[in-house]
């Protein structure tokens, strides 16, 4: 997975991609000072990242993202 973003998105948008079943890979990058960036690769190959966000918010979001990554959506 590349650490280069093709687009920035809010935490809510990233969670939405996960809920829609569009996330292939997720990476959490430490920004220092209690902040983390979320980097996702979508099913179409696009790499999207968040800004550096407070670690507590990322931990909650991580639960949402991982939950929806494990659920297989019916199409």
PDB file with SEQRES, HELIX, SHEET and CRYST1 records, atoms N, CA, C and O in Angstrom:
SEQRES   1 A   75  UNK UNK UNK UNK UNK UNK UNK UNK UNK UNK UNK UNK UNK          
SEQRES   2 A   75  UNK UNK UNK UNK UNK UNK UNK UNK UNK UNK UNK UNK UNK          
SEQRES   3 A   75  UNK UNK UNK UNK UNK UNK UNK UNK UNK UNK UNK UNK UNK          
SEQRES   4 A   75  UNK UNK UNK UNK UNK UNK UNK UNK UNK UNK UNK UNK UNK          
SEQRES   5 A   75  UNK UNK UNK UNK UNK UNK UNK UNK UNK UNK UNK UNK UNK          
SEQRES   6 A   75  UNK UNK UNK UNK UNK UNK UNK UNK UNK UNK                      
HELIX    1 AA1 UNK A   11  UNK A   19  1                                   9    
HELIX    2 AA2 UNK A   55  UNK A   70  1                                  16    
SHEET    1 AA1 4 UNK A   7  UNK A   8  0                                        
SHEET    2 AA1 4 UNK A  47  UNK A  49  1                                        
SHEET    3 AA1 4 UNK A  35  UNK A  42 -1                                        
SHEET    4 AA1 4 UNK A  23  UNK A  32 -1                                        
SHEET    1 AA2 2 UNK A  35  UNK A  42  0                                        
SHEET    2 AA2 2 UNK A  53  UNK A  54 -1                                        
CRYST1    1.000    1.000    1.000  90.00  90.00  90.00 P 1           1          
ATOM      1  N   UNK A   1       0.837  -1.176   0.000  1.00  0.00           N  
ATOM      2  CA  UNK A   1       0.000   0.000   0.000  1.00  0.00           C  
ATOM      3  C   UNK A   1       0.883   1.239   0.000  1.00  0.00           C  
ATOM      4  O   UNK A   1       1.800   1.355   0.813  1.00  0.00           O  
ATOM      5  N   UNK A   2       0.612   2.140  -0.887  1.00  0.00           N  
ATOM      6  CA  UNK A   2       1.345   3.391  -0.969  1.00  0.00           C  
ATOM      7  C   UNK A   2       0.895   4.338   0.136  1.00  0.00           C  
ATOM      8  O   UNK A   2      -0.270   4.321   0.534  1.00  0.00           O  
ATOM      9  N   UNK A   3       1.811   5.162   0.632  1.00  0.00           N  
ATOM     10  CA  UNK A   3       1.452   6.145   1.645  1.00  0.00           C  
ATOM     11  C   UNK A   3       1.120   7.485   1.005  1.00  0.00           C  
ATOM     12  O   UNK A   3       1.013   8.490   1.708  1.00  0.00           O  
ATOM     13  N   UNK A   4       0.959   7.520  -0.297  1.00  0.00           N  
ATOM     14  CA  UNK A   4       0.611   8.756  -0.994  1.00  0.00           C  
ATOM     15  C   UNK A   4      -0.893   8.803  -1.223  1.00  0.00           C  
ATOM     16  O   UNK A   4      -1.487   7.862  -1.751  1.00  0.00           O  
ATOM     17  N   UNK A   5      -1.490   9.903  -0.821  1.00  0.00           N  
ATOM     18  CA  UNK A   5      -2.932  10.088  -0.980  1.00  0.00           C  
ATOM     19  C   UNK A   5      -3.231  10.704  -2.342  1.00  0.00           C  
ATOM     20  O   UNK A   5      -2.527  11.605  -2.799  1.00  0.00           O  
ATOM     21  N   UNK A   6      -4.271  10.211  -2.974  1.00  0.00           N  
ATOM     22  CA  UNK A   6      -4.745  10.867  -4.188  1.00  0.00           C  
ATOM     23  C   UNK A   6      -5.860  11.847  -3.837  1.00  0.00           C  
ATOM     24  O   UNK A   6      -6.234  12.706  -4.635  1.00  0.00           O  
ATOM     25  N   UNK A   7      -6.386  11.690  -2.606  1.00  0.00           N  
ATOM     26  CA  UNK A   7      -7.484  12.555  -2.171  1.00  0.00           C  
ATOM     27  C   UNK A   7      -7.539  12.549  -0.653  1.00  0.00           C  
ATOM     28  O   UNK A   7      -7.216  11.544  -0.019  1.00  0.00           O  
ATOM     29  N   UNK A   8      -7.947  13.665  -0.072  1.00  0.00           N  
ATOM     30  CA  UNK A   8      -8.179  13.741   1.369  1.00  0.00           C  
ATOM     31  C   UNK A   8      -9.677  13.666   1.623  1.00  0.00           C  
ATOM     32  O   UNK A   8     -10.484  14.147   0.827  1.00  0.00           O  
ATOM     33  N   UNK A   9     -10.030  13.056   2.742  1.00  0.00           N  
ATOM     34  CA  UNK A   9     -11.445  12.926   3.090  1.00  0.00           C  
ATOM     35  C   UNK A   9     -11.601  13.040   4.596  1.00  0.00           C  
ATOM     36  O   UNK A   9     -10.655  12.833   5.356  1.00  0.00           O  
ATOM     37  N   UNK A  10     -12.816  13.375   5.010  1.00  0.00           N  
ATOM     38  CA  UNK A  10     -13.102  13.460   6.441  1.00  0.00           C  
ATOM     39  C   UNK A  10     -13.200  12.053   7.024  1.00  0.00           C  
ATOM     40  O   UNK A  10     -13.317  11.066   6.298  1.00  0.00           O  
ATOM     41  N   UNK A  11     -13.150  11.989   8.326  1.00  0.00           N  
ATOM     42  CA  UNK A  11     -13.281  10.721   9.023  1.00  0.00           C  
ATOM     43  C   UNK A  11     -14.626  10.072   8.705  1.00  0.00           C  
ATOM     44  O   UNK A  11     -14.704   8.856   8.533  1.00  0.00           O  
ATOM     45  N   UNK A  12     -15.676  10.875   8.627  1.00  0.00           N  
ATOM     46  CA  UNK A  12     -17.014  10.358   8.328  1.00  0.00           C  
ATOM     47  C   UNK A  12     -17.088   9.780   6.916  1.00  0.00           C  
ATOM     48  O   UNK A  12     -17.744   8.763   6.692  1.00  0.00           O  
ATOM     49  N   UNK A  13     -16.421  10.424   5.971  1.00  0.00           N  
ATOM     50  CA  UNK A  13     -16.395   9.902   4.601  1.00  0.00           C  
ATOM     51  C   UNK A  13     -15.662   8.565   4.549  1.00  0.00           C  
ATOM     52  O   UNK A  13     -16.098   7.639   3.864  1.00  0.00           O  
ATOM     53  N   UNK A  14     -14.558   8.467   5.266  1.00  0.00           N  
ATOM     54  CA  UNK A  14     -13.786   7.220   5.302  1.00  0.00           C  
ATOM     55  C   UNK A  14     -14.621   6.094   5.906  1.00  0.00           C  
ATOM     56  O   UNK A  14     -14.613   4.974   5.396  1.00  0.00           O  
ATOM     57  N   UNK A  15     -15.336   6.386   6.984  1.00  0.00           N  
ATOM     58  CA  UNK A  15     -16.230   5.391   7.573  1.00  0.00           C  
ATOM     59  C   UNK A  15     -17.332   5.013   6.584  1.00  0.00           C  
ATOM     60  O   UNK A  15     -17.732   3.851   6.518  1.00  0.00           O  
ATOM     61  N   UNK A  16     -17.818   5.976   5.824  1.00  0.00           N  
ATOM     62  CA  UNK A  16     -18.845   5.717   4.818  1.00  0.00           C  
ATOM     63  C   UNK A  16     -18.355   4.783   3.723  1.00  0.00           C  
ATOM     64  O   UNK A  16     -19.091   3.899   3.285  1.00  0.00           O  
ATOM     65  N   UNK A  17     -17.116   4.973   3.276  1.00  0.00           N  
ATOM     66  CA  UNK A  17     -16.539   4.052   2.290  1.00  0.00           C  
ATOM     67  C   UNK A  17     -16.505   2.627   2.848  1.00  0.00           C  
ATOM     68  O   UNK A  17     -16.794   1.666   2.135  1.00  0.00           O  
ATOM     69  N   UNK A  18     -16.150   2.502   4.127  1.00  0.00           N  
ATOM     70  CA  UNK A  18     -16.114   1.178   4.759  1.00  0.00           C  
ATOM     71  C   UNK A  18     -17.524   0.589   4.823  1.00  0.00           C  
ATOM     72  O   UNK A  18     -17.715  -0.592   4.535  1.00  0.00           O  
ATOM     73  N   UNK A  19     -18.502   1.400   5.196  1.00  0.00           N  
ATOM     74  CA  UNK A  19     -19.880   0.922   5.295  1.00  0.00           C  
ATOM     75  C   UNK A  19     -20.423   0.483   3.942  1.00  0.00           C  
ATOM     76  O   UNK A  19     -21.254  -0.421   3.863  1.00  0.00           O  
ATOM     77  N   UNK A  20     -19.954   1.123   2.887  1.00  0.00           N  
ATOM     78  CA  UNK A  20     -20.395   0.764   1.532  1.00  0.00           C  
ATOM     79  C   UNK A  20     -19.630  -0.435   0.977  1.00  0.00           C  
ATOM     80  O   UNK A  20     -19.924  -0.898  -0.125  1.00  0.00           O  
ATOM     81  N   UNK A  21     -18.659  -0.938   1.723  1.00  0.00           N  
ATOM     82  CA  UNK A  21     -17.893  -2.102   1.279  1.00  0.00           C  
ATOM     83  C   UNK A  21     -16.841  -1.786   0.238  1.00  0.00           C  
ATOM     84  O   UNK A  21     -16.462  -2.655  -0.547  1.00  0.00           O  
ATOM     85  N   UNK A  22     -16.360  -0.538   0.221  1.00  0.00           N  
ATOM     86  CA  UNK A  22     -15.422  -0.104  -0.811  1.00  0.00           C  
ATOM     87  C   UNK A  22     -13.956  -0.077  -0.363  1.00  0.00           C  
ATOM     88  O   UNK A  22     -13.089   0.332  -1.135  1.00  0.00           O  
ATOM     89  N   UNK A  23     -13.666  -0.505   0.868  1.00  0.00           N  
ATOM     90  CA  UNK A  23     -12.302  -0.427   1.392  1.00  0.00           C  
ATOM     91  C   UNK A  23     -11.589  -1.778   1.256  1.00  0.00           C  
ATOM     92  O   UNK A  23     -12.053  -2.795   1.772  1.00  0.00           O  
ATOM     93  N   UNK A  24     -10.454  -1.764   0.552  1.00  0.00           N  
ATOM     94  CA  UNK A  24      -9.625  -2.971   0.427  1.00  0.00           C  
ATOM     95  C   UNK A  24      -8.589  -3.055   1.533  1.00  0.00           C  
ATOM     96  O   UNK A  24      -8.406  -4.109   2.143  1.00  0.00           O  
ATOM     97  N   UNK A  25      -7.906  -1.936   1.794  1.00  0.00           N  
ATOM     98  CA  UNK A  25      -6.822  -1.922   2.772  1.00  0.00           C  
ATOM     99  C   UNK A  25      -6.930  -0.692   3.646  1.00  0.00           C  
ATOM    100  O   UNK A  25      -7.437   0.346   3.221  1.00  0.00           O  
ATOM    101  N   UNK A  26      -6.445  -0.818   4.884  1.00  0.00           N  
ATOM    102  CA  UNK A  26      -6.421   0.305   5.820  1.00  0.00           C  
ATOM    103  C   UNK A  26      -5.053   0.354   6.479  1.00  0.00           C  
ATOM    104  O   UNK A  26      -4.482  -0.680   6.823  1.00  0.00           O  
ATOM    105  N   UNK A  27      -4.538   1.552   6.651  1.00  0.00           N  
ATOM    106  CA  UNK A  27      -3.274   1.733   7.342  1.00  0.00           C  
ATOM    107  C   UNK A  27      -3.432   2.924   8.283  1.00  0.00           C  
ATOM    108  O   UNK A  27      -4.034   3.934   7.920  1.00  0.00           O  
ATOM    109  N   UNK A  28      -2.891   2.800   9.487  1.00  0.00           N  
ATOM    110  CA  UNK A  28      -2.950   3.858  10.479  1.00  0.00           C  
ATOM    111  C   UNK A  28      -1.535   4.385  10.679  1.00  0.00           C  
ATOM    112  O   UNK A  28      -0.637   3.632  11.057  1.00  0.00           O  
ATOM    113  N   UNK A  29      -1.336   5.677  10.427  1.00  0.00           N  
ATOM    114  CA  UNK A  29      -0.003   6.272  10.475  1.00  0.00           C  
ATOM    115  C   UNK A  29       0.069   7.258  11.636  1.00  0.00           C  
ATOM    116  O   UNK A  29      -0.737   8.185  11.717  1.00  0.00           O  
ATOM    117  N   UNK A  30       1.026   7.062  12.528  1.00  0.00           N  
ATOM    118  CA  UNK A  30       1.210   7.933  13.679  1.00  0.00           C  
ATOM    119  C   UNK A  30       1.780   9.270  13.214  1.00  0.00           C  
ATOM    120  O   UNK A  30       2.804   9.315  12.533  1.00  0.00           O  
ATOM    121  N   UNK A  31       1.107  10.355  13.587  1.00  0.00           N  
ATOM    122  CA  UNK A  31       1.569  11.701  13.236  1.00  0.00           C  
ATOM    123  C   UNK A  31       2.326  12.353  14.388  1.00  0.00           C  
ATOM    124  O   UNK A  31       2.863  13.450  14.236  1.00  0.00           O  
ATOM    125  N   UNK A  32       2.374  11.681  15.544  1.00  0.00           N  
ATOM    126  CA  UNK A  32       3.014  12.256  16.719  1.00  0.00           C  
ATOM    127  C   UNK A  32       2.026  13.079  17.529  1.00  0.00           C  
ATOM    128  O   UNK A  32       0.951  13.431  17.042  1.00  0.00           O  
ATOM    129  N   UNK A  33       2.394  13.383  18.762  1.00  0.00           N  
ATOM    130  CA  UNK A  33       1.579  14.211  19.667  1.00  0.00           C  
ATOM    131  C   UNK A  33       0.152  13.696  19.812  1.00  0.00           C  
ATOM    132  O   UNK A  33      -0.784  14.493  19.882  1.00  0.00           O  
ATOM    133  N   UNK A  34      -0.034  12.363  19.857  1.00  0.00           N  
ATOM    134  CA  UNK A  34      -1.357  11.787  20.073  1.00  0.00           C  
ATOM    135  C   UNK A  34      -2.293  11.876  18.885  1.00  0.00           C  
ATOM    136  O   UNK A  34      -3.512  11.811  19.043  1.00  0.00           O  
ATOM    137  N   UNK A  35      -1.728  12.026  17.695  1.00  0.00           N  
ATOM    138  CA  UNK A  35      -2.542  12.134  16.479  1.00  0.00           C  
ATOM    139  C   UNK A  35      -2.177  11.017  15.500  1.00  0.00           C  
ATOM    140  O   UNK A  35      -1.033  10.566  15.454  1.00  0.00           O  
ATOM    141  N   UNK A  36      -3.170  10.578  14.718  1.00  0.00           N  
ATOM    142  CA  UNK A  36      -2.998   9.505  13.742  1.00  0.00           C  
ATOM    143  C   UNK A  36      -3.726   9.854  12.463  1.00  0.00           C  
ATOM    144  O   UNK A  36      -4.772  10.503  12.486  1.00  0.00           O  
ATOM    145  N   UNK A  37      -3.168   9.420  11.347  1.00  0.00           N  
ATOM    146  CA  UNK A  37      -3.783   9.592  10.030  1.00  0.00           C  
ATOM    147  C   UNK A  37      -4.277   8.228   9.564  1.00  0.00           C  
ATOM    148  O   UNK A  37      -3.596   7.219   9.747  1.00  0.00           O  
ATOM    149  N   UNK A  38      -5.468   8.198   8.960  1.00  0.00           N  
ATOM    150  CA  UNK A  38      -6.009   6.959   8.397  1.00  0.00           C  
ATOM    151  C   UNK A  38      -5.824   7.004   6.892  1.00  0.00           C  
ATOM    152  O   UNK A  38      -6.174   7.987   6.238  1.00  0.00           O  
ATOM    153  N   UNK A  39      -5.270   5.933   6.351  1.00  0.00           N  
ATOM    154  CA  UNK A  39      -5.026   5.807   4.916  1.00  0.00           C  
ATOM    155  C   UNK A  39      -5.778   4.575   4.426  1.00  0.00           C  
ATOM    156  O   UNK A  39      -5.575   3.479   4.947  1.00  0.00           O  
ATOM    157  N   UNK A  40      -6.647   4.745   3.429  1.00  0.00           N  
ATOM    158  CA  UNK A  40      -7.399   3.607   2.897  1.00  0.00           C  
ATOM    159  C   UNK A  40      -7.165   3.476   1.401  1.00  0.00           C  
ATOM    160  O   UNK A  40      -6.943   4.465   0.703  1.00  0.00           O  
ATOM    161  N   UNK A  41      -7.218   2.247   0.923  1.00  0.00           N  
ATOM    162  CA  UNK A  41      -7.207   1.981  -0.507  1.00  0.00           C  
ATOM    163  C   UNK A  41      -8.576   1.425  -0.856  1.00  0.00           C  
ATOM    164  O   UNK A  41      -9.030   0.448  -0.260  1.00  0.00           O  
ATOM    165  N   UNK A  42      -9.230   2.049  -1.821  1.00  0.00           N  
ATOM    166  CA  UNK A  42     -10.562   1.632  -2.234  1.00  0.00           C  
ATOM    167  C   UNK A  42     -10.489   0.498  -3.248  1.00  0.00           C  
ATOM    168  O   UNK A  42      -9.420   0.196  -3.778  1.00  0.00           O  
ATOM    169  N   UNK A  43     -11.617  -0.117  -3.511  1.00  0.00           N  
ATOM    170  CA  UNK A  43     -11.685  -1.218  -4.468  1.00  0.00           C  
ATOM    171  C   UNK A  43     -11.301  -0.779  -5.873  1.00  0.00           C  
ATOM    172  O   UNK A  43     -10.911  -1.615  -6.689  1.00  0.00           O  
ATOM    173  N   UNK A  44     -11.403   0.524  -6.177  1.00  0.00           N  
ATOM    174  CA  UNK A  44     -11.019   1.024  -7.499  1.00  0.00           C  
ATOM    175  C   UNK A  44      -9.545   1.436  -7.560  1.00  0.00           C  
ATOM    176  O   UNK A  44      -9.088   1.960  -8.576  1.00  0.00           O  
ATOM    177  N   UNK A  45      -8.797   1.196  -6.462  1.00  0.00           N  
ATOM    178  CA  UNK A  45      -7.367   1.488  -6.437  1.00  0.00           C  
ATOM    179  C   UNK A  45      -7.005   2.870  -5.929  1.00  0.00           C  
ATOM    180  O   UNK A  45      -5.825   3.149  -5.717  1.00  0.00           O  
ATOM    181  N   UNK A  46      -7.971   3.736  -5.729  1.00  0.00           N  
ATOM    182  CA  UNK A  46      -7.723   5.098  -5.252  1.00  0.00           C  
ATOM    183  C   UNK A  46      -7.292   5.056  -3.789  1.00  0.00           C  
ATOM    184  O   UNK A  46      -7.847   4.297  -2.994  1.00  0.00           O  
ATOM    185  N   UNK A  47      -6.299   5.877  -3.434  1.00  0.00           N  
ATOM    186  CA  UNK A  47      -5.819   5.962  -2.059  1.00  0.00           C  
ATOM    187  C   UNK A  47      -6.313   7.264  -1.444  1.00  0.00           C  
ATOM    188  O   UNK A  47      -6.074   8.347  -1.978  1.00  0.00           O  
ATOM    189  N   UNK A  48      -7.001   7.148  -0.321  1.00  0.00           N  
ATOM    190  CA  UNK A  48      -7.600   8.300   0.345  1.00  0.00           C  
ATOM    191  C   UNK A  48      -7.087   8.342   1.771  1.00  0.00           C  
ATOM    192  O   UNK A  48      -6.918   7.300   2.405  1.00  0.00           O  
ATOM    193  N   UNK A  49      -6.835   9.549   2.283  1.00  0.00           N  
ATOM    194  CA  UNK A  49      -6.373   9.665   3.661  1.00  0.00           C  
ATOM    195  C   UNK A  49      -7.107  10.783   4.382  1.00  0.00           C  
ATOM    196  O   UNK A  49      -7.675  11.690   3.774  1.00  0.00           O  
ATOM    197  N   UNK A  50      -7.069  10.680   5.696  1.00  0.00           N  
ATOM    198  CA  UNK A  50      -7.629  11.715   6.555  1.00  0.00           C  
ATOM    199  C   UNK A  50      -6.516  12.689   6.925  1.00  0.00           C  
ATOM    200  O   UNK A  50      -5.348  12.468   6.609  1.00  0.00           O  
ATOM    201  N   UNK A  51      -6.891  13.746   7.585  1.00  0.00           N  
ATOM    202  CA  UNK A  51      -5.905  14.613   8.220  1.00  0.00           C  
ATOM    203  C   UNK A  51      -5.400  13.880   9.457  1.00  0.00           C  
ATOM    204  O   UNK A  51      -5.907  12.806   9.779  1.00  0.00           O  
ATOM    205  N   UNK A  52      -4.430  14.427  10.144  1.00  0.00           N  
ATOM    206  CA  UNK A  52      -3.998  13.861  11.417  1.00  0.00           C  
ATOM    207  C   UNK A  52      -5.076  14.174  12.451  1.00  0.00           C  
ATOM    208  O   UNK A  52      -5.430  15.334  12.662  1.00  0.00           O  
ATOM    209  N   UNK A  53      -5.593  13.126  13.091  1.00  0.00           N  
ATOM    210  CA  UNK A  53      -6.744  13.230  13.974  1.00  0.00           C  
ATOM    211  C   UNK A  53      -6.359  12.718  15.356  1.00  0.00           C  
ATOM    212  O   UNK A  53      -5.471  11.876  15.488  1.00  0.00           O  
ATOM    213  N   UNK A  54      -7.028  13.229  16.383  1.00  0.00           N  
ATOM    214  CA  UNK A  54      -6.808  12.783  17.751  1.00  0.00           C  
ATOM    215  C   UNK A  54      -6.920  11.267  17.841  1.00  0.00           C  
ATOM    216  O   UNK A  54      -7.843  10.679  17.277  1.00  0.00           O  
ATOM    217  N   UNK A  55      -6.000  10.639  18.535  1.00  0.00           N  
ATOM    218  CA  UNK A  55      -5.922   9.182  18.641  1.00  0.00           C  
ATOM    219  C   UNK A  55      -7.216   8.563  19.172  1.00  0.00           C  
ATOM    220  O   UNK A  55      -7.607   7.488  18.716  1.00  0.00           O  
ATOM    221  N   UNK A  56      -7.886   9.214  20.121  1.00  0.00           N  
ATOM    222  CA  UNK A  56      -9.128   8.666  20.677  1.00  0.00           C  
ATOM    223  C   UNK A  56     -10.214   8.564  19.611  1.00  0.00           C  
ATOM    224  O   UNK A  56     -10.943   7.573  19.566  1.00  0.00           O  
ATOM    225  N   UNK A  57     -10.328   9.564  18.763  1.00  0.00           N  
ATOM    226  CA  UNK A  57     -11.313   9.532  17.679  1.00  0.00           C  
ATOM    227  C   UNK A  57     -10.959   8.451  16.669  1.00  0.00           C  
ATOM    228  O   UNK A  57     -11.846   7.773  16.151  1.00  0.00           O  
ATOM    229  N   UNK A  58      -9.682   8.284  16.386  1.00  0.00           N  
ATOM    230  CA  UNK A  58      -9.240   7.260  15.440  1.00  0.00           C  
ATOM    231  C   UNK A  58      -9.553   5.864  15.972  1.00  0.00           C  
ATOM    232  O   UNK A  58      -9.955   4.989  15.206  1.00  0.00           O  
ATOM    233  N   UNK A  59      -9.376   5.648  17.266  1.00  0.00           N  
ATOM    234  CA  UNK A  59      -9.666   4.334  17.849  1.00  0.00           C  
ATOM    235  C   UNK A  59     -11.138   3.971  17.684  1.00  0.00           C  
ATOM    236  O   UNK A  59     -11.453   2.820  17.380  1.00  0.00           O  
ATOM    237  N   UNK A  60     -12.037   4.920  17.875  1.00  0.00           N  
ATOM    238  CA  UNK A  60     -13.463   4.665  17.665  1.00  0.00           C  
ATOM    239  C   UNK A  60     -13.759   4.403  16.192  1.00  0.00           C  
ATOM    240  O   UNK A  60     -14.505   3.485  15.852  1.00  0.00           O  
ATOM    241  N   UNK A  61     -13.176   5.206  15.337  1.00  0.00           N  
ATOM    242  CA  UNK A  61     -13.382   5.046  13.905  1.00  0.00           C  
ATOM    243  C   UNK A  61     -12.815   3.726  13.408  1.00  0.00           C  
ATOM    244  O   UNK A  61     -13.386   3.100  12.515  1.00  0.00           O  
ATOM    245  N   UNK A  62     -11.701   3.303  13.976  1.00  0.00           N  
ATOM    246  CA  UNK A  62     -11.068   2.036  13.607  1.00  0.00           C  
ATOM    247  C   UNK A  62     -12.035   0.875  13.841  1.00  0.00           C  
ATOM    248  O   UNK A  62     -12.096  -0.054  13.036  1.00  0.00           O  
ATOM    249  N   UNK A  63     -12.790   0.926  14.940  1.00  0.00           N  
ATOM    250  CA  UNK A  63     -13.772  -0.114  15.232  1.00  0.00           C  
ATOM    251  C   UNK A  63     -14.854  -0.161  14.157  1.00  0.00           C  
ATOM    252  O   UNK A  63     -15.259  -1.240  13.725  1.00  0.00           O  
ATOM    253  N   UNK A  64     -15.317   1.000  13.731  1.00  0.00           N  
ATOM    254  CA  UNK A  64     -16.345   1.076  12.686  1.00  0.00           C  
ATOM    255  C   UNK A  64     -15.796   0.528  11.370  1.00  0.00           C  
ATOM    256  O   UNK A  64     -16.441  -0.293  10.718  1.00  0.00           O  
ATOM    257  N   UNK A  65     -14.613   0.980  10.985  1.00  0.00           N  
ATOM    258  CA  UNK A  65     -14.007   0.555   9.721  1.00  0.00           C  
ATOM    259  C   UNK A  65     -13.788  -0.952   9.707  1.00  0.00           C  
ATOM    260  O   UNK A  65     -14.140  -1.622   8.736  1.00  0.00           O  
ATOM    261  N   UNK A  66     -13.209  -1.489  10.775  1.00  0.00           N  
ATOM    262  CA  UNK A  66     -12.918  -2.924  10.817  1.00  0.00           C  
ATOM    263  C   UNK A  66     -14.193  -3.766  10.866  1.00  0.00           C  
ATOM    264  O   UNK A  66     -14.232  -4.857  10.298  1.00  0.00           O  
ATOM    265  N   UNK A  67     -15.230  -3.274  11.534  1.00  0.00           N  
ATOM    266  CA  UNK A  67     -16.508  -3.979  11.559  1.00  0.00           C  
ATOM    267  C   UNK A  67     -17.055  -4.138  10.153  1.00  0.00           C  
ATOM    268  O   UNK A  67     -17.426  -5.241   9.752  1.00  0.00           O  
ATOM    269  N   UNK A  68     -17.108  -3.054   9.407  1.00  0.00           N  
ATOM    270  CA  UNK A  68     -17.684  -3.107   8.066  1.00  0.00           C  
ATOM    271  C   UNK A  68     -16.772  -3.817   7.064  1.00  0.00           C  
ATOM    272  O   UNK A  68     -17.249  -4.333   6.053  1.00  0.00           O  
ATOM    273  N   UNK A  69     -15.478  -3.845   7.334  1.00  0.00           N  
ATOM    274  CA  UNK A  69     -14.574  -4.599   6.437  1.00  0.00           C  
ATOM    275  C   UNK A  69     -14.792  -6.094   6.566  1.00  0.00           C  
ATOM    276  O   UNK A  69     -14.542  -6.842   5.621  1.00  0.00           O  
ATOM    277  N   UNK A  70     -15.261  -6.542   7.739  1.00  0.00           N  
ATOM    278  CA  UNK A  70     -15.480  -7.976   7.941  1.00  0.00           C  
ATOM    279  C   UNK A  70     -16.851  -8.442   7.468  1.00  0.00           C  
ATOM    280  O   UNK A  70     -17.072  -9.639   7.283  1.00  0.00           O  
ATOM    281  N   UNK A  71     -17.762  -7.511   7.274  1.00  0.00           N  
ATOM    282  CA  UNK A  71     -19.118  -7.860   6.814  1.00  0.00           C  
ATOM    283  C   UNK A  71     -19.120  -7.903   5.295  1.00  0.00           C  
ATOM    284  O   UNK A  71     -18.653  -6.969   4.643  1.00  0.00           O  
ATOM    285  N   UNK A  72     -19.640  -8.981   4.734  1.00  0.00           N  
ATOM    286  CA  UNK A  72     -19.769  -9.085   3.284  1.00  0.00           C  
ATOM    287  C   UNK A  72     -21.140  -8.543   2.887  1.00  0.00           C  
ATOM    288  O   UNK A  72     -22.169  -9.087   3.288  1.00  0.00           O  
ATOM    289  N   UNK A  73     -21.147  -7.478   2.106  1.00  0.00           N  
ATOM    290  CA  UNK A  73     -22.405  -6.882   1.673  1.00  0.00           C  
ATOM    291  C   UNK A  73     -22.995  -7.676   0.516  1.00  0.00           C  
ATOM    292  O   UNK A  73     -22.264  -8.140  -0.358  1.00  0.00           O  
ATOM    293  N   UNK A  74     -24.298  -7.831   0.509  1.00  0.00           N  
ATOM    294  CA  UNK A  74     -24.975  -8.481  -0.607  1.00  0.00           C  
ATOM    295  C   UNK A  74     -25.266  -7.438  -1.667  1.00  0.00           C  
ATOM    296  O   UNK A  74     -25.791  -6.366  -1.365  1.00  0.00           O  
ATOM    297  N   UNK A  75     -24.928  -7.745  -2.899  1.00  0.00           N  
ATOM    298  CA  UNK A  75     -25.166  -6.788  -3.992  1.00  0.00           C  
ATOM    299  C   UNK A  75     -26.223  -7.296  -4.916  1.00  0.00           C  
ATOM    300  O   UNK A  75     -26.560  -6.630  -5.895  1.00  0.00           O  
TER     301      UNK A  75                                                      
END                                                                             
